[in-house]
Amino acid sequence: MANWINKLNLSYVWDKANDYEISVQELARITAERLSNINKWLDEDLIWLRDNLVDEFETIAEDEEAGLADFNYVMQDLYDWADTPLDSNWAGKKVCWIETYF
């Protein structure tokens, strides 16, 4: 199993979104806020990619017409970024574990 260097815990807000207690826009806003604080072991390229993801989530947060499909599209990019290897070991260090469920 990979050695995740960072952790992005979205489980509480993910649960609220699944129960329709918060909107997709609020979920995107919180995701952007928490993601922007991830910085351990990130080089310039990974920071640049993180910042682009933050911008995409913020765009969804500001768009009243944005829906779950828009959010999920950016989440896929987030999962890809989080799985970026930080060393050459097969089960080595990766950028970030994303927790979405308790």
N, C-alpha and C positions, 0 to 999 in steps of 0.2 A: 504494500500500500504506500502511496505517496506520503511524503513529509510536507505537509502544508505549512508554509511560512506565515501566512496571514489567515485570519478568519473573518468572514463577513456574516454576521448573524442577523438574518431577516425573519427568523421563525415567528416571532411575536406579530410582526406586521403582516407577514404572509398569512398567518391564521386569521387575522382581522379581515384581510382582503377576501379570503376564501369564504368567510361568513358574511360578506357584503357590509361590514361595519366601516370600512374605509373604501374610497374609490381607487381606481387604477392610478389616477393622478397623484393621490396621496401616497400610494405605494411607491410610485416612481420617484416622488420627491424624497421620501425617506431613504430609498435605495441610493439615490444620488448623493445624499448627505453622508451616509455611512461609507459608501464606496470612496468618497473623496478623502477619507481619513486613512485609507489603506496605503502604506508607503514602505513597509519593511522589505528590504532586499530588492527594491525596484530600481532598475536602471532608467536612463532617460527615455528609451523607447517604451518601456512598460508604463512609465508615468504618463507619457503622451497618450498612449492607448487608454489608460485609465481615465484621463481627463476627457477624452472623446466620449467614452461611455457615460461619464457623469453628465456631459452636455446633452447626450441623447436622452438620458432619463429625465433631465430637467426640461427638455423640450416636450416630452410626454406629460410631465407634471403641469406644464403651462397650457396644454392643448385640451380644451374641454371636449373635443371630438375624438380624442385618442381613446382607444379601447384596449382590451386584453391582448388582441393579436399584435398590436403595436408594442406593448410592453414585452410580450413573449419574444418578439423578434430581437429586441435589444438584450433580453436575458440570455438568449443563445450566444450572442457575441460576448456577454459577460462570462458565461461558462467557458467559452473558448479561451478568453484572456486568462481566467483563473487557472486553467489547466496548463499554462505555459511552463515548460520545464526550466528550472533555474540551474541545473547541472546536467551532466551527461549520464547519470545513472538511470537505469530503467524505472525504478520505483523511487526516484530521488526527490529532490525539493521541487515543489511547484508553488505558484504564486499565492493561491488563496482557496481555502475551503469555504463554500457557500452553504450556509445552513438555512434551509427553508422550512423545516418541520421539526417539532419537538421530539 
